[in-house]
Amino acid sequence: MDLGASSPEKQDKENLVGISSKHLGVCGWILFSLSVLLMIITFPVSIWMCLKIVKEYERAVVFRLGRIQADKAKGPGLILILPCIDVFVKVDLRTFTCNIPPQEILTRDSVTTQVDGVVYYRIYSAVSAVANVNNVHQATFLLAQTTLRNVLGTRTLSQILAGREEIAHSIQTLLDDATEVWGIQVARVEIKDVRIPVQLQRSMAAEAEATREARARVLAAEGELNASKSLKSASMVLAESPIALQLRYLQTLTTVATEKNSTIVFPLPMNILEGIGGVCNNNHKKNPNRA
């Protein structure tokens, strides 16, 4: 019972990447022996065909009779490939750049916009990248496009414009979880540009301008209020001391004189003018009597 139940589980495990049987079988060993014999007979010519160089940033996945050899990738350095029975695939482990073209997206608040981005990813498991997916780069590119549309379709336009970093982090998490079985590690996701219709841009600009104008009016009103309070306090101080008012007149005259104006207007208090007028009337009355 236990053996029968464990056999399907064992078969499923063998179907997974990185777990394969190392037993070649009778036919496999025969072919292996013939391949080694062929390499020995054609030595030293065969050595140049069987030795392969794998660079530092590459790994070679070797298939021997259709099975992954040693359940892991080989390299870097020299690797030995047996003729006729071994096939190898080189995998680049450097970081790749996936440029997502502009995607037309309908946001949650029914606004049509175009968003493009860029995804940085690398292959950390060469065996999974070769055995689990047909074209790992094409699959990652299409998945990035779909994930970008799905995530941005659940956000409003204001959330997209204000929360690019948060959205990029969400897309990176979803991509990393989905591509883990492919041996892909998503390093970074960036949203490059958000394009909105011209008519909507004008509406947003008019709204922003109206908001700034209203704020400027509020600030100007607050400034007038503060200035009136200061003038009231100054008038109360000047009312207590008439001499202070005369000194203020002299300061104003000095300020005006420094500006090199041809006409100087010097204000005088009304009581002084009344006093001057009273003196003139008294002198006019006294002159006829003397005459």
CYANA upper distance limits for C-alpha pairs under 8 A (distance plus 0.5 A):
  1 MET  CA      5 ALA  CA      6.64
  2 ASP  CA      6 SER  CA      6.52
  3 LEU  CA      7 SER  CA      6.69
  4 GLY  CA      8 PRO  CA      8.08
  5 ALA  CA      9 GLU  CA      7.78
  6 SER  CA     10 LYS  CA      6.57
  7 SER  CA     11 GLN  CA      6.63
  8 PRO  CA     12 ASP  CA      6.67
  9 GLU  CA     13 LYS  CA      6.72
 10 LYS  CA     14 GLU  CA      6.73
 11 GLN  CA     15 ASN  CA      6.92
 12 ASP  CA     16 LEU  CA      7.17
 13 LYS  CA     19 ILE  CA      7.07
 14 GLU  CA     19 ILE  CA      5.74
 14 GLU  CA     20 SER  CA      5.70
 14 GLU  CA     21 SER  CA      7.68
 15 ASN  CA     19 ILE  CA      7.78
 15 ASN  CA     20 SER  CA      8.02
 17 VAL  CA    127 VAL  CA      7.32
 17 VAL  CA    128 SER  CA      6.40
 17 VAL  CA    131 ALA  CA      6.92
 17 VAL  CA    132 ASN  CA      7.34
 18 GLY  CA     68 ILE  CA      8.07
 18 GLY  CA     71 ASP  CA      5.31
 18 GLY  CA     72 LYS  CA      6.97
 18 GLY  CA    127 VAL  CA      7.19
 18 GLY  CA    128 SER  CA      7.94
 19 ILE  CA     71 ASP  CA      6.64
 20 SER  CA     67 ARG  CA      7.36
 20 SER  CA     68 ILE  CA      7.45
 20 SER  CA     71 ASP  CA      7.12
 21 SER  CA     67 ARG  CA      8.41
 22 LYS  CA     69 GLN  CA      8.44
 22 LYS  CA     70 ALA  CA      8.21
 24 LEU  CA     28 GLY  CA      5.14
 24 LEU  CA     29 TRP  CA      6.51
 25 GLY  CA     29 TRP  CA      6.69
 26 VAL  CA     30 ILE  CA      6.78
 27 CYS  CA     31 LEU  CA      6.71
 28 GLY  CA     32 PHE  CA      6.51
 28 GLY  CA     65 LEU  CA      7.86
 29 TRP  CA     33 SER  CA      6.55
 30 ILE  CA     34 LEU  CA      6.74
 31 LEU  CA     35 SER  CA      6.59
 31 LEU  CA     85 ILE  CA      7.87
 32 PHE  CA     36 VAL  CA      6.80
 32 PHE  CA     85 ILE  CA      7.72
 33 SER  CA     37 LEU  CA      6.58
 34 LEU  CA     38 LEU  CA      6.54
 35 SER  CA     39 MET  CA      6.74
 35 SER  CA     82 LEU  CA      6.83
 35 SER  CA     83 PRO  CA      6.37
 35 SER  CA     84 CYS  CA      7.19
 35 SER  CA     85 ILE  CA      7.62
 36 VAL  CA     40 ILE  CA      6.74
 36 VAL  CA     82 LEU  CA      7.48
 36 VAL  CA     83 PRO  CA      8.49
 37 LEU  CA     41 ILE  CA      6.64
 38 LEU  CA     42 THR  CA      6.67
 38 LEU  CA     83 PRO  CA      8.36
 39 MET  CA     43 PHE  CA      6.52
 39 MET  CA     46 SER  CA      6.11
 39 MET  CA     47 ILE  CA      7.91
 39 MET  CA     82 LEU  CA      8.03
 39 MET  CA     83 PRO  CA      7.67
 40 ILE  CA     44 PRO  CA      8.47
 40 ILE  CA     46 SER  CA      8.30
 42 THR  CA     46 SER  CA      5.94
 43 PHE  CA     47 ILE  CA      6.77
 44 PRO  CA     48 TRP  CA      7.93
 45 VAL  CA     49 MET  CA      7.69
 46 SER  CA     50 CYS  CA      6.55
 47 ILE  CA     51 LEU  CA      6.46
 50 CYS  CA     80 LEU  CA      6.05
 50 CYS  CA     81 ILE  CA      5.22
 50 CYS  CA     82 LEU  CA      6.50
 50 CYS  CA     83 PRO  CA      7.24
 51 LEU  CA     78 LEU  CA      6.89
 51 LEU  CA     79 ILE  CA      6.25
 51 LEU  CA     80 LEU  CA      5.38
 51 LEU  CA     81 ILE  CA      6.75
 52 LYS  CA     78 LEU  CA      6.10
 52 LYS  CA     79 ILE  CA      5.85
 52 LYS  CA     80 LEU  CA      6.97
 52 LYS  CA     81 ILE  CA      7.71
 53 ILE  CA     76 PRO  CA      8.04
 53 ILE  CA     77 GLY  CA      6.05
 53 ILE  CA     78 LEU  CA      5.25
 53 ILE  CA     79 ILE  CA      7.01
 54 VAL  CA     58 GLU  CA      6.55
 54 VAL  CA     59 ARG  CA      7.00
 54 VAL  CA     60 ALA  CA      7.39
 54 VAL  CA     75 GLY  CA      6.14
 54 VAL  CA     76 PRO  CA      5.36
 54 VAL  CA     77 GLY  CA      5.59
 54 VAL  CA     78 LEU  CA      6.82
 54 VAL  CA     79 ILE  CA      7.92
 54 VAL  CA     90 LYS  CA      8.35
 55 LYS  CA     59 ARG  CA      8.07
 55 LYS  CA     75 GLY  CA      7.95
 55 LYS  CA     76 PRO  CA      5.88
 55 LYS  CA     77 GLY  CA      6.89
 56 GLU  CA     75 GLY  CA      8.06
 56 GLU  CA     76 PRO  CA      5.58
 56 GLU  CA     77 GLY  CA      7.83
 57 TYR  CA     76 PRO  CA      8.03
 57 TYR  CA     92 ASP  CA      6.69
 57 TYR  CA     93 LEU  CA      6.03
 57 TYR  CA     94 ARG  CA      6.81
 58 GLU  CA     75 GLY  CA      7.62
 58 GLU  CA     76 PRO  CA      7.09
 58 GLU  CA     90 LYS  CA      6.98
 58 GLU  CA     91 VAL  CA      6.03
 58 GLU  CA     92 ASP  CA      5.19
 58 GLU  CA     93 LEU  CA      6.22
 59 ARG  CA     73 ALA  CA      6.24
 59 ARG  CA     74 LYS  CA      6.14
 59 ARG  CA     75 GLY  CA      5.69
 59 ARG  CA     76 PRO  CA      6.81
 59 ARG  CA     90 LYS  CA      6.18
 59 ARG  CA     91 VAL  CA      5.81
 59 ARG  CA     92 ASP  CA      7.25
 59 ARG  CA     93 LEU  CA      7.91
 59 ARG  CA    126 ALA  CA      7.14
 60 ALA  CA     73 ALA  CA      5.78
 60 ALA  CA     74 LYS  CA      5.51
 60 ALA  CA     75 GLY  CA      6.71
 60 ALA  CA     88 PHE  CA      6.61
 60 ALA  CA     89 VAL  CA      5.96
 60 ALA  CA     90 LYS  CA      4.95
 60 ALA  CA     91 VAL  CA      6.73
 60 ALA  CA    126 ALA  CA      8.20
 61 VAL  CA     68 ILE  CA      7.47
 61 VAL  CA     69 GLN  CA      8.02
 61 VAL  CA     72 LYS  CA      7.49
 61 VAL  CA     73 ALA  CA      5.10
 61 VAL  CA     74 LYS  CA      6.80
 61 VAL  CA     88 PHE  CA      5.86
 61 VAL  CA     89 VAL  CA      5.67
 61 VAL  CA     90 LYS  CA      6.90
 61 VAL  CA     91 VAL  CA      8.11
 61 VAL  CA    126 ALA  CA      7.42
 61 VAL  CA    127 VAL  CA      6.74
 61 VAL  CA    130 VAL  CA      8.20
 62 VAL  CA     68 ILE  CA      6.28
 62 VAL  CA     69 GLN  CA      5.90
 62 VAL  CA     73 ALA  CA      7.49
 62 VAL  CA     74 LYS  CA      7.96
 62 VAL  CA     86 ASP  CA      7.10
 62 VAL  CA     87 VAL  CA      6.22
 62 VAL  CA     88 PHE  CA      4.68
 62 VAL  CA     89 VAL  CA      7.06
 63 PHE  CA     67 ARG  CA      5.50
 63 PHE  CA     68 ILE  CA      5.00
 63 PHE  CA     69 GLN  CA      6.07
 63 PHE  CA     86 ASP  CA      6.07
 63 PHE  CA     87 VAL  CA      5.58
 63 PHE  CA     88 PHE  CA      6.40
 64 ARG  CA     68 ILE  CA      6.83
 64 ARG  CA     69 GLN  CA      6.41
 64 ARG  CA     85 ILE  CA      6.11
 64 ARG  CA     86 ASP  CA      5.03
 64 ARG  CA     87 VAL  CA      7.03
 65 LEU  CA     85 ILE  CA      5.95
 65 LEU  CA     86 ASP  CA      7.02
 68 ILE  CA     72 LYS  CA      7.79
 69 GLN  CA     73 ALA  CA      8.48
 71 ASP  CA    127 VAL  CA      8.37
 72 LYS  CA    127 VAL  CA      6.79
 73 ALA  CA    126 ALA  CA      6.84
 73 ALA  CA    127 VAL  CA      6.70
 74 LYS  CA     79 ILE  CA      7.67
 75 GLY  CA     79 ILE  CA      7.45
 81 ILE  CA     86 ASP  CA      6.39
 81 ILE  CA     87 VAL  CA      8.05
 81 ILE  CA     88 PHE  CA      8.42
 82 LEU  CA     86 ASP  CA      5.95
 89 VAL  CA    130 VAL  CA      8.31
 91 VAL  CA    126 ALA  CA      6.46
 91 VAL  CA    130 VAL  CA      8.43
 92 ASP  CA    123 ILE  CA      7.89
 93 LEU  CA    122 ARG  CA      6.60
 93 LEU  CA    123 ILE  CA      5.69
 93 LEU  CA    124 TYR  CA      7.10
 93 LEU  CA    126 ALA  CA      8.24
 94 ARG  CA    122 ARG  CA      6.42
 94 ARG  CA    123 ILE  CA      7.76
 95 THR  CA    120 TYR  CA      7.05
 95 THR  CA    121 TYR  CA      6.00
 95 THR  CA    122 ARG  CA      4.97
 95 THR  CA    123 ILE  CA      8.08
 96 PHE  CA    120 TYR  CA      6.25
 96 PHE  CA    121 TYR  CA      5.93
 96 PHE  CA    122 ARG  CA      6.43
 97 THR  CA    118 VAL  CA      7.42
 97 THR  CA    119 VAL  CA      6.36
 97 THR  CA    120 TYR  CA      5.33
 97 THR  CA    121 TYR  CA      7.24
 98 CYS  CA    118 VAL  CA      6.11
 98 CYS  CA    119 VAL  CA      5.42
 98 CYS  CA    120 TYR  CA      6.78
 98 CYS  CA    121 TYR  CA      8.36
 98 CYS  CA    141 PHE  CA      6.79
 99 ASN  CA    117 GLY  CA      6.85
 99 ASN  CA    118 VAL  CA      5.06
 99 ASN  CA    119 VAL  CA      6.98
100 ILE  CA    116 ASP  CA      6.10
100 ILE  CA    117 GLY  CA      5.61
100 ILE  CA    118 VAL  CA      6.04
100 ILE  CA    119 VAL  CA      8.02
100 ILE  CA    141 PHE  CA      7.89
100 ILE  CA    144 ALA  CA      7.85
100 ILE  CA    145 GLN  CA      6.84
101 PRO  CA    116 ASP  CA      5.83
101 PRO  CA    117 GLY  CA      7.56
102 PRO  CA    114 GLN  CA      6.07
102 PRO  CA    115 VAL  CA      5.58
102 PRO  CA    116 ASP  CA      4.71
102 PRO  CA    117 GLY  CA      8.12
103 GLN  CA    114 GLN  CA      5.67
103 GLN  CA    115 VAL  CA      5.76
103 GLN  CA    116 ASP  CA      6.58
103 GLN  CA    145 GLN  CA      8.10
103 GLN  CA    149 ARG  CA      7.54
104 GLU  CA    112 THR  CA      7.35
104 GLU  CA    113 THR  CA      6.20
104 GLU  CA    114 GLN  CA      4.93
104 GLU  CA    115 VAL  CA      7.22
105 ILE  CA    112 THR  CA      6.23
105 ILE  CA    113 THR  CA      5.88
105 ILE  CA    114 GLN  CA      6.44
105 ILE  CA    115 VAL  CA      7.78
105 ILE  CA    149 ARG  CA      6.69
105 ILE  CA    152 LEU  CA      7.68
105 ILE  CA    153 GLY  CA      6.89
106 LEU  CA    110 SER  CA      6.27
106 LEU  CA    111 VAL  CA      6.06
106 LEU  CA    112 THR  CA      5.13
106 LEU  CA    113 THR  CA      6.99
106 LEU  CA    153 GLY  CA      6.40
107 THR  CA    111 VAL  CA      5.82
107 THR  CA    112 THR  CA      6.98
107 THR  CA    113 THR  CA      8.01
107 THR  CA    152 LEU  CA      7.03
107 THR  CA    153 GLY  CA      5.22
107 THR  CA    154 THR  CA      6.97
107 THR  CA    155 ARG  CA      6.39
107 THR  CA    156 THR  CA      5.91
107 THR  CA    157 LEU  CA      6.81
108 ARG  CA    153 GLY  CA      6.41
108 ARG  CA    154 THR  CA      5.94
108 ARG  CA    155 ARG  CA      5.90
108 ARG  CA    156 THR  CA      5.47
108 ARG  CA    157 LEU  CA      8.21
109 ASP  CA    155 ARG  CA      8.39
109 ASP  CA    156 THR  CA      5.88
109 ASP  CA    157 LEU  CA      7.54
111 VAL  CA    157 LEU  CA      7.48
112 THR  CA    196 ILE  CA      7.56
112 THR  CA    197 PRO  CA      8.08
113 THR  CA    194 VAL  CA      7.48
113 THR  CA    195 ARG  CA      6.17
113 THR  CA    196 ILE  CA      5.35
113 THR  CA    197 PRO  CA      7.49
114 GLN  CA    194 VAL  CA      6.38
114 GLN  CA    195 ARG  CA      5.49
114 GLN  CA    196 ILE  CA      7.13
115 VAL  CA    191 ILE  CA      7.86
115 VAL  CA    192 LYS  CA      8.10
115 VAL  CA    193 ASP  CA      6.31
115 VAL  CA    194 VAL  CA      5.17
115 VAL  CA    195 ARG  CA      6.78
116 ASP  CA    191 ILE  CA      6.63
116 ASP  CA    192 LYS  CA      6.29
116 ASP  CA    193 ASP  CA      6.25
116 ASP  CA    194 VAL  CA      7.49
117 GLY  CA    189 VAL  CA      7.90
117 GLY  CA    190 GLU  CA      6.07
117 GLY  CA    191 ILE  CA      4.67
117 GLY  CA    192 LYS  CA      5.33
117 GLY  CA    193 ASP  CA      7.56
118 VAL  CA    189 VAL  CA      6.42
118 VAL  CA    190 GLU  CA      5.88
118 VAL  CA    191 ILE  CA      7.03
118 VAL  CA    192 LYS  CA      7.57
119 VAL  CA    144 ALA  CA      8.09
119 VAL  CA    186 VAL  CA      7.89
119 VAL  CA    187 ALA  CA      8.33
119 VAL  CA    188 ARG  CA      6.46
119 VAL  CA    189 VAL  CA      5.08
119 VAL  CA    190 GLU  CA      7.05
120 TYR  CA    186 VAL  CA      6.59
120 TYR  CA    187 ALA  CA      5.97
120 TYR  CA    188 ARG  CA      5.61
120 TYR  CA    189 VAL  CA      6.83
121 TYR  CA    184 ILE  CA      7.24
121 TYR  CA    185 GLN  CA      6.08
121 TYR  CA    186 VAL  CA      4.71
121 TYR  CA    187 ALA  CA      5.66
121 TYR  CA    188 ARG  CA      7.53
122 ARG  CA    184 ILE  CA      6.30
122 ARG  CA    185 GLN  CA      5.95
122 ARG  CA    186 VAL  CA      7.07
122 ARG  CA    187 ALA  CA      7.80
123 ILE  CA    129 ALA  CA      7.61
123 ILE  CA    183 GLY  CA      6.18
123 ILE  CA    184 ILE  CA      5.15
123 ILE  CA    185 GLN  CA      6.72
124 TYR  CA    183 GLY  CA      6.08
124 TYR  CA    184 ILE  CA      6.56
124 TYR  CA    185 GLN  CA      7.10
125 SER  CA    129 ALA  CA      6.83
125 SER  CA    182 TRP  CA      8.31
125 SER  CA    183 GLY  CA      5.06
125 SER  CA    184 ILE  CA      7.71
126 ALA  CA    130 VAL  CA      6.76
126 ALA  CA    183 GLY  CA      7.29
127 VAL  CA    131 ALA  CA      6.48
127 VAL  CA    183 GLY  CA      8.21
128 SER  CA    132 ASN  CA      5.78
128 SER  CA    133 VAL  CA      8.20
128 SER  CA    181 VAL  CA      7.36
128 SER  CA    182 TRP  CA      5.72
128 SER  CA    183 GLY  CA      5.58
129 ALA  CA    133 VAL  CA      6.72
129 ALA  CA    136 VAL  CA      6.57
129 ALA  CA    182 TRP  CA      5.51
129 ALA  CA    183 GLY  CA      5.81
129 ALA  CA    184 ILE  CA      7.84
130 VAL  CA    134 ASN  CA      7.60
130 VAL  CA    135 ASN  CA      8.48
130 VAL  CA    136 VAL  CA      8.13
132 ASN  CA    181 VAL  CA      7.87
132 ASN  CA    182 TRP  CA      6.36
133 VAL  CA    139 ALA  CA      8.29
133 VAL  CA    182 TRP  CA      7.00
135 ASN  CA    139 ALA  CA      6.61
136 VAL  CA    140 THR  CA      6.60
136 VAL  CA    182 TRP  CA      7.63
137 HIS  CA    141 PHE  CA      6.65
138 GLN  CA    142 LEU  CA      6.74
139 ALA  CA    143 LEU  CA      6.57
140 THR  CA    144 ALA  CA      6.54
140 THR  CA    179 THR  CA      7.86
141 PHE  CA    145 GLN  CA      6.96
142 LEU  CA    146 THR  CA      6.84
143 LEU  CA    147 THR  CA      6.51
143 LEU  CA    175 LEU  CA      7.96
144 ALA  CA    148 LEU  CA      6.55
144 ALA  CA    175 LEU  CA      7.37
145 GLN  CA    149 ARG  CA      6.94
146 THR  CA    150 ASN  CA      6.66
147 THR  CA    151 VAL  CA      6.54
147 THR  CA    171 ILE  CA      7.07
147 THR  CA    174 LEU  CA      8.04
147 THR  CA    175 LEU  CA      7.90
148 LEU  CA    152 LEU  CA      6.63
148 LEU  CA    171 ILE  CA      7.13
149 ARG  CA    153 GLY  CA      6.39
150 ASN  CA    154 THR  CA      7.46
151 VAL  CA    155 ARG  CA      7.75
151 VAL  CA    167 ILE  CA      8.02
151 VAL  CA    170 SER  CA      8.38
151 VAL  CA    171 ILE  CA      7.52
152 LEU  CA    156 THR  CA      8.46
152 LEU  CA    160 ILE  CA      7.66
152 LEU  CA    167 ILE  CA      8.21
155 ARG  CA    159 GLN  CA      6.52
155 ARG  CA    160 ILE  CA      6.93
156 THR  CA    160 ILE  CA      6.81
157 LEU  CA    161 LEU  CA      6.74
158 SER  CA    162 ALA  CA      6.54
159 GLN  CA    163 GLY  CA      5.97
159 GLN  CA    164 ARG  CA      8.50
160 ILE  CA    164 ARG  CA      6.44
160 ILE  CA    167 ILE  CA      7.97
161 LEU  CA    194 VAL  CA      7.90
163 GLY  CA    167 ILE  CA      6.73
164 ARG  CA    168 ALA  CA      6.51
164 ARG  CA    191 ILE  CA      7.11
165 GLU  CA    169 HIS  CA      6.67
165 GLU  CA    190 GLU  CA      8.17
166 GLU  CA    170 SER  CA      6.81
167 ILE  CA    171 ILE  CA      6.76
168 ALA  CA    172 GLN  CA      6.63
168 ALA  CA    189 VAL  CA      5.93
168 ALA  CA    190 GLU  CA      6.20
168 ALA  CA    191 ILE  CA      7.03
169 HIS  CA    173 THR  CA      6.74
169 HIS  CA    189 VAL  CA      7.49
170 SER  CA    174 LEU  CA      6.85
171 ILE  CA    175 LEU  CA      6.60
171 ILE  CA    189 VAL  CA      7.56
172 GLN  CA    176 ASP  CA      6.46
172 GLN  CA    186 VAL  CA      6.96
172 GLN  CA    187 ALA  CA      8.21
172 GLN  CA    188 ARG  CA      6.99
172 GLN  CA    189 VAL  CA      6.19
173 THR  CA    177 ASP  CA      6.73
174 LEU  CA    178 ALA  CA      6.74
175 LEU  CA    179 THR  CA      6.50
175 LEU  CA    186 VAL  CA      7.27
176 ASP  CA    180 GLU  CA      6.47
176 ASP  CA    184 ILE  CA      7.78
176 ASP  CA    185 GLN  CA      6.41
176 ASP  CA    186 VAL  CA      5.78
179 THR  CA    183 GLY  CA      7.14
179 THR  CA    184 ILE  CA      5.82
179 THR  CA    185 GLN  CA      7.62
180 GLU  CA    184 ILE  CA      5.97
180 GLU  CA    185 GLN  CA      7.14
196 ILE  CA    200 LEU  CA      7.24
196 ILE  CA    201 GLN  CA      7.25
197 PRO  CA    201 GLN  CA      6.80
198 VAL  CA    202 ARG  CA      6.83
199 GLN  CA    203 SER  CA      6.86
200 LEU  CA    204 MET  CA      6.60
201 GLN  CA    205 ALA  CA      6.57
202 ARG  CA    206 ALA  CA      6.60
203 SER  CA    207 GLU  CA      6.65
204 MET  CA    208 ALA  CA      6.61
205 ALA  CA    209 GLU  CA      6.55
206 ALA  CA    210 ALA  CA      6.60
207 GLU  CA    211 THR  CA      6.69
208 ALA  CA    212 ARG  CA      6.70
209 GLU  CA    213 GLU  CA      6.62
210 ALA  CA    214 ALA  CA      6.64
211 THR  CA    215 ARG  CA      6.71
212 ARG  CA    216 ALA  CA      6.62
213 GLU  CA    217 ARG  CA      6.75
214 ALA  CA    218 VAL  CA      6.82
215 ARG  CA    219 LEU  CA      6.74
216 ALA  CA    220 ALA  CA      6.59
217 ARG  CA    221 ALA  CA      6.64
218 VAL  CA    222 GLU  CA      6.71
219 LEU  CA    223 GLY  CA      6.67
220 ALA  CA    224 GLU  CA      6.75
221 ALA  CA    225 LEU  CA      6.70
222 GLU  CA    226 ASN  CA      6.74
223 GLY  CA    227 ALA  CA      6.55
224 GLU  CA    228 SER  CA      6.56
225 LEU  CA    229 LYS  CA      6.83
226 ASN  CA    230 SER  CA      6.79
227 ALA  CA    231 LEU  CA      6.65
228 SER  CA    232 LYS  CA      6.56
229 LYS  CA    233 SER  CA      6.81
230 SER  CA    234 ALA  CA      6.70
231 LEU  CA    235 SER  CA      6.54
232 LYS  CA    236 MET  CA      6.80
233 SER  CA    237 VAL  CA      6.94
234 ALA  CA    238 LEU  CA      6.71
235 SER  CA    239 ALA  CA      6.46
236 MET  CA    240 GLU  CA      7.08
237 VAL  CA    241 SER  CA      7.48
238 LEU  CA    242 PRO  CA      6.88
238 LEU  CA    244 ALA  CA      6.40
238 LEU  CA    245 LEU  CA      6.24
239 ALA  CA    245 LEU  CA      8.47
241 SER  CA    245 LEU  CA      7.62
242 PRO  CA    246 GLN  CA      7.20
243 ILE  CA    247 LEU  CA      6.81
244 ALA  CA    248 ARG  CA      6.67
245 LEU  CA    249 TYR  CA      6.88
246 GLN  CA    250 LEU  CA      6.91
247 LEU  CA    251 GLN  CA      6.77
248 ARG  CA    252 THR  CA      6.71
249 TYR  CA    253 LEU  CA      6.71
249 TYR  CA    266 PHE  CA      8.19
249 TYR  CA    267 PRO  CA      7.79
250 LEU  CA    254 THR  CA      6.73
251 GLN  CA    255 THR  CA      6.75
252 THR  CA    256 VAL  CA      6.71
253 LEU  CA    257 ALA  CA      6.59
253 LEU  CA    264 ILE  CA      8.32
253 LEU  CA    266 PHE  CA      7.22
254 THR  CA    258 THR  CA      6.96
255 THR  CA    259 GLU  CA      7.53
256 VAL  CA    260 LYS  CA      8.07
256 VAL  CA    261 ASN  CA      7.72
256 VAL  CA    264 ILE  CA      7.57
257 ALA  CA    261 ASN  CA      7.18
257 ALA  CA    264 ILE  CA      7.93
268 LEU  CA    272 ILE  CA      7.46
268 LEU  CA    273 LEU  CA      7.81
269 PRO  CA    273 LEU  CA      7.29
270 MET  CA    274 GLU  CA      6.66
271 ASN  CA    275 GLY  CA      6.58
272 ILE  CA    276 ILE  CA      6.67
273 LEU  CA    277 GLY  CA      6.58
274 GLU  CA    278 GLY  CA      6.62
275 GLY  CA    279 VAL  CA      6.84
276 ILE  CA    280 CYS  CA      6.89
277 GLY  CA    281 ASN  CA      6.90
278 GLY  CA    282 ASN  CA      6.84
279 VAL  CA    283 ASN  CA      6.79
280 CYS  CA    284 HIS  CA      6.72
281 ASN  CA    285 LYS  CA      6.79
282 ASN  CA    286 LYS  CA      6.78
283 ASN  CA    287 ASN  CA      6.79
284 HIS  CA    288 PRO  CA      7.81
285 LYS  CA    289 ASN  CA      7.78
286 LYS  CA    290 ARG  CA      7.04
287 ASN  CA    291 ALA  CA      6.81
